[in-house]
């Protein structure tokens, strides 16, 4: 029954190329991101940038810390490469024992640590939000204790997703964030009316549960089942290998999470709503980051892991280069578009209800600074996963440690003069430094990273994007001469018309400059829309790398 449901509704067949996988992740991610924008609009319109949303976003910090340290470190750096390596060598029984062992240990660890931290939540929240008044701090503690249920569901879901990613079954994996957002939206629309502000926290828990639930049928159909005992899990040699590999990655994530905690500490000392505005602006710039930077990195990760395991350096470099250029093709023009249209984007997405004009101005100023580093933020996941595929988790950790220290130092220098915007400047600056350091060190590992094609592509994409951005600016002035910009529809007309003209100019420039990534994307999209069926390839032979 599970198998029939999985095949009929969740399309459990594997994706056979990086382009195909990224297309699936991107399309599902688009739906998720649109829901995320709708979620943020509901939150902004219902509560405004004030105490409730500050408490809500601060409450994510510690539960997220648990998930990121215990689950994300193991998955992104260790579980997928090891699990994929076992499967590619036809050691299926050993691979499934590994998956079961990791699942059992993760569940126990998350439950134990969440219970301990929930008890000490008042002390922890006082440490990370020293600027909150007692009432605001009490609300944050309540939110946090409820949200401690989410790491358990997200932890299980993360491992299920790691299995699906290893099998290149990206559709079901990509649906999970959609259901997560639906749970939060349900909380805003219904649970808040029944329970008050705490309904927000219960919405997060519901979203985490749905995130897990939607992935279970496909994982079960793939062959997952609980095998062995806790004692056997602790003695599993592959579990110990993952433990060794994940330590540097976990430390790297810890540095990043500490940095987020530091941002929360400083934001809590600023005006009410500062943390909410920082988060809203970050969420807006994260749309292209999630759609393209993370999607392509996730899609290529098992491929890179497989090529490294099979000692195919040429294929490894080719896959990296194609993915690097594909990410750049989407993210660079979107960065320019968002920079020029940042005020219109914020007004359309967030400008309603209790989200006033002062909040809007500060948010689009923060957004403008965020998008300056969007290209770097989008390439970091690919660069980091390239090291993880080679079973090197130390290099990204050391680079991350340096750049996060730089971030904190910049905050200390900038917050006094620029306030909230100082936090954003520090964040963006450190992201750019991190990206270039990762690229430099990776380049040292190989005789060539297809440098010529990468530089040629970036030059053409950047030139096309700048030209398109100029036309967007001209169109903005033209639409302002007749559109009523005091209304939603006037701003929407300015945004949509400017974006369409800018997109058209970018396409024309892509044709004129013969940008390879554009034609690969066009051909791939055409194939997706008008051709049915592809030749199925077994897990161990699914090594085709295509351009999107």
PyMOL commands that set and color helices and strands:
alter all, ss='L'
color gray80, all
select helices_A, chain A and resi 2-9+18-47+51-88+92-119+121-128+134-147+150-166+170-195+198-222+230-235+237-268+274-309+313-340+342-350+357-371+374-389+394-418+420-445+451-480+488-513+516-530+539-541
alter helices_A, ss='H'
color red, helices_A
deselect
rebuild
show_as cartoon
